[in-house]
């Protein structure tokens, strides 16, 4: 459990929140906190090739900090601002879940209803144990992801074409219904992140409300929150200013290139409920405030407190550890970690390959973070930056105390070239996607690469293992008396070059 005694004077996180309008002015964070956040963000943007990024911090019902970094458009050198609109990807799922719960509060549906009651064309599941709305909300339908979002994104980016017909809602349902043999578990038994499940929820919202999904979300959620610039691509005016150019970051001829494009899901309206919304961190701050206050905002209410409590209640274990080190849980459109330094953390992240975003908040402390960028491949936007900022606001040293960040720093120390006595044998250690790879540089085995699997999740020790000739083989890194890093594997001792 965290000791927040040192936090009270700096962050006033224990004060009762005074809920109201999400306003932004001069930062209320200390200069020390601001400098640490901004230095960290700048480093991450360089490391992860992020053209533009915006960040906002909410405390006690107000925007305590908001800033843009880098370029929303590289060619025109237009700066990112707190008002810049970005694709927010799967953060949209929490809005879809809220729309469903609003309709339940109006007694127009019940989350215990079978999906087939509203979408009779949906054929997965059984009559005796049907897939229900609540299973789609919590990714517990037993159906694995069926790849529709990836098909649409790669088609839009002109990267690949699978020749799978998914160009209408009818196509979508045909594609889903054809996956009967791919259902991997009974409803409620196993977590599978099922994007198409939220597409189905969007269809339900439309059929129950009588208006399009986008119109319903705009009228029932965005406008009451004053999120007047947020919405979906088909609702955006061509004259809309301060919109981030989406970038497809890829390697071309051994050079990293940022290719400008358009939102890849823009033409696929049935994808909107799973990940099609666009918003700014300032407008997402209003959404954070409403969630922190269980639906109340500016004297109005999006949903009753009981309904919001249901959204935030853990329903399924995802089977993964969170970025913070604890078990990851899922509610209705929200990811949940029960122990982030002694506090429950609720949030969601999203990526469209050309844009990424995350919102995270600590309900008991009235504190939250919204971040978005125009690089969809940046895990740092969905994980590293939010965890860094929240830990910093709790008075922690994020680099040392957040498992994800601590392991990143330790991994960085190990990357490099190593050699045995007098350089007779050489290897290099690199990192890709958080995994350490060891590659032989010897003439006989040159190019042979093996993965180093850590013995501890947070790399609290430098003990790994790999598989050589199908045999589990220990691998260990040790700092020697001289400060040099040694690598021990099989009969070899390798030392990192200076």
C-alpha positions in Angstrom: 0.0 0.0 0.0 1.2 3.5 -0.8 2.0 6.1 1.8 0.3 9.2 0.6 1.4 11.3 3.5 4.1 13.0 1.5 1.7 13.6 -1.4 -0.9 15.7 0.5 1.1 18.9 0.6 2.4 18.6 -3.0 -0.7 17.3 -4.8 -3.6 17.8 -2.4 -4.9 14.5 -3.6 -6.8 13.8 -0.4 -8.9 17.0 -0.7 -12.6 16.4 -1.5 -13.1 17.2 -5.2 -15.0 20.3 -6.1 -16.7 19.0 -9.3 -17.4 21.4 -12.1 -16.3 22.6 -15.5 -13.0 21.3 -17.0 -11.2 24.5 -17.2 -7.6 25.1 -18.2 -5.4 28.0 -17.4 -2.0 28.2 -15.7 -0.7 24.8 -14.6 -1.4 24.1 -10.9 1.3 21.4 -10.8 4.6 22.4 -9.2 7.5 23.4 -11.4 9.4 20.2 -10.4 6.5 18.0 -11.4 6.0 19.9 -14.7 9.7 19.7 -15.6 9.8 15.9 -14.9 6.7 15.2 -17.0 7.9 17.3 -19.9 11.4 15.9 -20.0 10.0 12.4 -19.9 7.5 13.0 -22.6 10.2 14.6 -24.9 12.4 11.6 -24.4 9.6 9.1 -25.1 8.6 11.0 -28.3 12.1 10.7 -29.6 12.5 7.1 -28.7 9.1 6.0 -30.1 9.0 8.3 -33.2 5.9 10.3 -32.2 5.3 13.4 -34.4 2.8 15.1 -32.1 1.3 14.4 -28.7 -1.0 16.1 -26.2 -1.4 15.5 -22.5 -3.8 16.7 -19.8 -4.0 16.1 -16.1 -7.2 16.4 -14.1 -7.3 16.9 -10.3 -10.1 17.9 -8.1 -12.6 18.5 -10.9 -10.3 20.8 -12.9 -7.6 20.6 -15.6 -4.4 21.0 -13.6 -2.1 20.8 -16.6 -2.5 20.6 -20.4 0.1 20.9 -23.1 0.8 19.9 -26.7 4.2 18.6 -27.8 5.7 18.2 -31.3 3.8 18.6 -34.6 0.2 17.8 -35.4 1.4 18.2 -39.0 5.0 17.7 -39.8 5.2 19.2 -43.3 3.5 22.4 -42.3 5.2 22.3 -38.9 1.9 23.0 -37.1 2.3 22.5 -33.4 0.2 20.1 -31.3 -2.0 21.8 -28.7 -4.3 20.6 -25.9 -7.2 21.2 -28.3 -5.8 19.1 -31.1 -8.1 16.3 -32.3 -6.7 12.8 -32.5 -8.1 9.4 -33.2 -8.6 7.8 -29.8 -9.1 4.2 -31.0 -10.5 1.8 -28.4 -11.0 4.5 -25.8 -14.3 4.7 -27.8 -15.4 1.4 -26.2 -16.0 3.1 -22.9 -18.3 5.6 -24.6 -20.2 2.7 -26.3 -20.5 0.9 -22.9 -21.9 4.2 -21.4 -24.4 4.5 -24.2 -25.6 0.9 -23.5 -26.0 1.6 -19.8 -27.9 4.8 -20.5 -30.4 2.7 -22.6 -30.7 0.2 -19.8 -31.4 3.1 -17.4 -34.2 4.1 -19.8 -35.5 0.5 -19.7 -35.0 0.1 -23.4 -32.8 -2.9 -23.0 -31.1 -5.0 -20.3 -27.5 -6.1 -20.3 -28.7 -9.6 -19.4 -30.6 -9.8 -22.7 -29.3 -12.1 -25.4 -27.7 -10.3 -28.3 -30.1 -12.1 -30.6 -33.0 -10.3 -29.1 -31.9 -7.1 -30.9 -29.7 -8.6 -33.7 -31.6 -11.7 -34.8 -29.1 -12.1 -37.6 -26.4 -12.9 -35.0 -26.0 -16.7 -34.9 -23.1 -17.4 -32.6 -23.8 -19.0 -29.2 -26.5 -21.4 -28.3 -30.2 -21.1 -27.4 -29.6 -22.7 -24.0 -26.6 -20.5 -23.1 -26.7 -17.4 -25.4 -24.2 -14.7 -25.7 -25.7 -11.7 -23.8 -25.1 -8.0 -24.0 -23.0 -8.1 -20.8 -20.7 -10.6 -22.4 -19.9 -8.2 -25.2 -19.4 -5.3 -22.8 -16.8 -7.3 -20.8 -15.2 -9.3 -23.7 -16.4 -12.5 -22.1 -18.4 -13.9 -25.1 -15.9 -16.7 -25.7 -15.3 -15.4 -29.2 -11.8 -14.4 -30.1 -11.1 -11.3 -32.2 -12.0 -12.0 -35.8 -9.7 -9.4 -37.5 -12.3 -7.0 -39.0 -10.6 -3.9 -37.7 -7.2 -5.1 -39.0 -8.8 -5.8 -42.4 -10.2 -2.3 -42.6 -7.1 -0.6 -41.4 -4.7 -2.4 -43.8 -7.1 -1.8 -46.6 -7.4 1.9 -45.9 -3.6 2.3 -45.6 -3.2 0.3 -48.8 -0.8 -2.0 -47.0 -2.5 -5.3 -47.7 -5.8 -6.7 -49.0 -7.3 -9.9 -47.6 -10.2 -10.0 -50.1 -12.6 -10.7 -47.3 -16.0 -9.0 -47.9 -16.6 -6.7 -44.9 -17.9 -3.6 -46.7 -21.4 -3.4 -45.0 -23.1 -4.4 -41.8 -24.5 -7.4 -43.6 -21.0 -8.4 -44.6 -19.9 -7.9 -41.0 -22.6 -10.2 -39.7 -21.8 -12.8 -42.3 -18.2 -12.7 -41.3 -19.0 -13.1 -37.6 -21.5 -15.9 -38.2 -19.0 -17.8 -40.3 -16.8 -18.1 -37.2 -18.9 -20.7 -35.4 -16.0 -23.2 -35.2 -13.8 -20.5 -33.8 -15.8 -19.9 -30.6 -13.3 -21.0 -28.0 -15.3 -20.9 -24.7 -18.8 -20.7 -23.3 -20.1 -17.2 -22.5 -18.6 -15.8 -19.3 -15.8 -18.4 -19.1 -12.8 -16.8 -20.8 -11.6 -13.3 -21.7 -11.1 -12.6 -25.4 -10.6 -9.0 -26.6 -13.4 -9.1 -29.2 -13.5 -5.9 -31.3 -16.5 -7.1 -33.3 -18.5 -7.5 -30.1 -18.5 -3.7 -29.7 -19.5 -3.4 -33.4 -22.5 -5.5 -32.4 -23.2 -3.2 -29.4 -23.2 -0.3 -31.8 -25.9 -2.0 -33.9 -27.9 -2.6 -30.7 -27.6 1.1 -29.8 -28.9 2.1 -33.2 -31.8 -0.3 -33.2 -32.9 0.5 -29.7 -32.4 4.3 -29.9 -33.8 4.7 -33.4 -30.9 6.9 -34.5 -27.4 6.2 -35.8 -24.7 5.2 -33.2 -22.8 8.4 -33.8 -25.8 10.6 -33.4 -26.8 8.9 -30.2 -23.4 9.2 -28.6 -23.1 12.9 -29.7 -26.6 13.8 -28.3 -26.5 11.7 -25.2 -22.9 11.9 -24.1 -20.7 14.4 -26.0 -23.0 17.4 -26.0 -24.0 17.2 -22.3 -20.3 17.1 -21.5 -19.5 20.1 -23.7 -17.3 17.8 -25.9 -18.5 19.8 -28.9 -15.5 19.1 -31.2 -15.4 15.4 -30.4 -17.2 12.9 -32.6 -16.7 10.6 -35.6 -15.1 11.2 -38.9 -18.4 11.4 -40.8 -19.5 14.2 -38.4 -16.4 16.3 -38.9 -16.4 19.5 -41.0 -13.7 20.0 -43.6 -13.2 23.4 -42.0 -12.4 21.9 -38.6 -9.1 23.3 -37.4 -6.5 21.9 -35.1 -6.8 18.3 -36.2 -3.8 16.0 -36.1 -2.6 14.5 -39.3 -2.5 10.7 -38.8 0.9 9.2 -39.6 1.7 5.6 -40.7 5.2 5.1 -39.2 7.1 2.5 -41.2 10.6 1.4 -42.2 11.4 2.1 -45.9 14.8 1.3 -47.4 16.3 1.2 -43.9 14.9 4.6 -43.1 12.0 5.4 -40.7 9.3 7.3 -42.6 6.2 9.1 -41.3 3.6 8.8 -44.1 0.6 11.2 -43.7 -2.7 9.5 -44.2 -6.4 9.8 -43.2 -8.1 8.1 -40.2 -8.2 4.5 -41.4 -11.6 3.7 -39.9 -13.3 6.8 -41.4 -15.1 4.9 -44.1 -16.2 2.0 -42.0 -19.0 3.4 -39.8 -19.7 -0.1 -38.2 -16.2 0.2 -36.7 -17.0 3.4 -34.9 -18.3 1.8 -31.7 -15.1 -0.2 -31.3 -12.6 2.5 -32.0 -13.7 5.3 -34.4 -14.0 8.4 -32.2 -11.9 11.6 -32.5 -11.3 13.8 -29.5 -8.8 16.1 -27.8 -7.2 15.7 -24.4 -9.1 18.8 -23.1 -12.4 17.3 -24.1 -11.4 13.9 -22.7 -10.7 15.7 -19.5 -14.4 16.5 -19.2 -15.1 12.8 -19.7 -12.6 12.0 -17.0 -14.4 14.4 -14.6 -17.7 12.8 -15.3 -16.3 9.3 -14.6 -14.6 10.5 -11.4 -17.9 11.9 -10.3 -19.9 8.9 -11.4 -21.9 10.6 -14.1 -22.3 14.1 -12.7 -21.1 17.1 -14.7 -22.0 20.8 -14.6 -25.2 20.2 -12.6 -26.4 17.5 -15.1 -26.0 13.7 -15.0 -25.1 11.3 -17.8 -26.2 8.2 -15.8 -27.1 7.4 -12.3 -24.3 6.5 -9.8 -25.3 2.9 -9.7 -25.0 2.6 -13.5 -21.5 4.1 -13.4 -20.5 1.8 -10.6 -21.5 -1.1 -12.9 -19.3 0.2 -15.7 -16.3 0.4 -13.4 -16.9 -3.0 -11.7 -14.4 -5.7 -12.6 -16.1 -8.5 -14.5 -13.3 -10.6 -16.0 -9.6 -11.4 -15.4 -7.8 -10.7 -18.7 -5.1 -13.3 -17.9 -2.4 -10.6 -18.2 -0.5 -8.4 -15.9 -1.1 -4.7 -16.2 1.5 -2.1 -17.0 1.6 -1.4 -13.3 2.5 -5.0 -12.4 -0.8 -6.2 -10.9 -3.5 -8.4 -12.5 -5.4 -6.7 -15.3 -9.2 -6.8 -15.0 -12.0 -5.7 -17.4 -15.4 -4.1 -16.6 -17.9 -2.8 -19.1 -15.7 -1.0 -21.6 -13.0 -0.2 -19.0 -9.7 -1.8 -17.9 -9.2 -2.0 -14.2 -6.2 -2.5 -11.9 -7.1 -2.9 -8.2 -3.7 -2.0 -6.8 -1.8 0.9 -8.3 0.3 1.8 -5.3 -2.8 1.0 -3.1 -5.4 2.7 -5.3 -7.8 1.4 -7.9 -6.9 2.6 -11.4 -9.5 2.6 -14.2 -8.8 3.4 -17.8 -8.6 2.4 -21.4 -6.2 2.8 -24.3 -6.6 2.6 -28.0 -4.7 2.6 -31.3 -5.7 2.7 -35.0 -2.1 2.3 -36.3 -2.1 6.0 -37.1 -3.3 7.5 -33.8 -3.3 6.4 -30.2 -4.7 7.6 -26.9 -5.4 6.6 -23.3 -7.3 7.8 -20.3 -6.5 6.7 -16.8 -7.9 7.8 -13.5 -7.7 7.1 -9.7 -11.3 7.4 -8.4 -10.5 7.8 -4.7 -8.1 10.6 -5.4 -10.1 12.5 -8.1 -7.1 12.4 -10.4 -6.8 11.4 -14.0 -4.6 11.6 -17.2 -5.6 11.9 -20.9 -2.9 11.5 -23.6 -3.2 11.2 -27.4 -0.8 11.2 -30.3 -0.7 10.8 -34.1 1.4 7.7 -34.1 -0.7 4.6 -33.6 2.2 2.2 -32.9 3.4 4.0 -29.8 2.9 1.7 -26.8 4.3 4.6 -24.7 1.0 6.6 -25.2 -1.2 3.7 -24.0 1.1 2.6 -21.1 4.3 4.4 -20.3 3.2 8.0 -20.1 0.0 7.6 -18.1 1.7 5.3 -15.6 4.6 7.7 -15.3 2.4 10.7 -14.6 0.0 9.0 -12.1 3.0 7.6 -10.2 4.7 10.9 -10.1 1.5 12.6 -8.8 1.5 10.0 -6.0 5.0 11.0 -4.9 6.7 8.0 -6.4 9.8 7.6 -8.5 8.2 6.1 -11.6 11.4 4.9 -13.3 12.3 2.8 -10.2 8.8 1.9 -8.8 6.5 1.3 -11.8 7.4 -2.3 -13.0 7.0 -1.4 -16.7 9.2 1.6 -16.5 11.8 -0.1 -14.2 12.1 -3.0 -16.6 12.4 -0.6 -19.6 15.3 1.1 -17.9 17.0 -2.2 -17.1 16.5 -3.5 -20.6 18.2 -0.4 -21.9 21.2 -1.1 -19.8 21.7 -4.5 -21.3 21.4 -3.6 -25.0 24.7 -3.5 -26.8 27.6 -5.6 -28.2 29.4 -8.2 -26.1 32.5 -10.3 -26.6 34.5 -13.1 -25.0 38.1 -13.1 -24.0 40.2 -11.2 -26.7 37.0 -10.9 -28.9 37.1 -14.5 -30.1 33.3 -14.8 -29.9 30.9 -11.9 -30.3 27.1 -11.4 -29.8 24.8 -8.4 -29.7 21.8 -7.9 -27.5 18.9 -5.8 -28.9 15.3 -5.1 -27.8 12.2 -5.4 -29.9 8.7 -5.1 -28.6 9.9 -5.3 -25.0 11.8 -8.6 -25.7 15.5 -9.0 -25.5 17.1 -10.7 -28.5 20.6 -12.2 -28.6 22.2 -12.5 -32.0 25.4 -14.3 -32.8 28.1 -12.3 -34.7 30.5 -15.3 -35.1 31.2 -16.3 -38.7 29.8 -19.8 -38.3 26.5 -18.8 -36.6 26.2 -15.2 -37.8 22.6 -14.1 -37.8 21.3 -16.7 -35.5 19.0 -15.0 -33.0 17.3 -16.3 -29.8 14.9 -14.7 -27.4 15.9 -14.1 -23.8 13.0 -14.9 -21.5 13.1 -13.1 -18.1 12.7 -15.1 -14.9 10.9 -12.2 -13.2 8.2 -10.0 -14.8 9.7 -6.7 -13.6 13.4 -7.8 -14.4 14.2 -7.2 -10.7 17.1 -9.6 -11.4 18.9 -10.0 -14.6 18.3 -13.8 -14.8 16.8 -15.1 -18.1 16.6 -18.3 -20.0 16.6 -19.3 -23.7 16.3 -22.5 -25.7 19.4 -23.8 -27.3 19.0 -27.1 -29.2 15.6 -27.4 -27.6 17.1 -27.3 -24.1 16.2 -24.6 -21.6 19.5 -22.8 -20.9 20.1 -20.2 -18.2 21.3 -16.7 -19.2 22.5 -14.2 -16.6 23.8 -10.6 -16.8 26.0 -9.5 -13.9 27.6 -6.1 -13.1 31.3 -6.8 -12.3 33.5 -5.0 -9.8 34.7 -2.6 -12.5 31.1 -1.7 -13.5 31.3 -3.7 -16.7 28.3 -5.8 -17.5 29.0 -9.5 -18.1 26.7 -12.0 -19.9 26.9 -15.7 -19.0 25.4 -18.3 -21.3 26.4 -22.0 -21.5 30.2 -22.1 -21.3 30.7 -18.5 -22.3 31.4 -15.3 -20.5 30.8 -12.2 -22.6 31.5 -8.6 -21.6 29.7 -5.6 -22.8 31.8 -3.2 -24.9 32.2 0.3 -23.5 
